[in-house]
Amino acid sequence: MKGTSPMQLSLKYLRKNEAWMATPVEYYNAILKRRKDLWGFADIIFCTEAGIIGFVQTTTRDNISARVNKIMENQNAVELMCRKVPIKVHGWYKEKQFPKEGKGAVVWKVK
């Protein structure tokens, strides 16, 4: 996926469309030279206007099922879900749109 990352797209979506506070919680481990998710599954933490705290795993549309499996196999995620903490998976993809003028545009959408 070139250009905007799934993380950037999800943060923008949560802040604008849902009007929620949201911030990344994944980090880069310089020793291992790889990104690490909070508790092994969360990329973003959010807080709704009602004060509900939840988490988002963000990816591309093609990787949604792998991320859902990752969450369902993660004991921390299962415990949070049992406590009714929302966990969302955002799967991003590009959709080409063709306006009447004939010029194409690419729009990012979440599934």
Secondary structure by P-SEA (a helix, b strand, c coil): cccccaaaaaaaaaaccccbbbbbccccccccccccccccccccccccccccccccccccccaaaaaaaaaaacaaaaaaaaacbbbbbbbbbbbbbbccccbbbbbbbcc
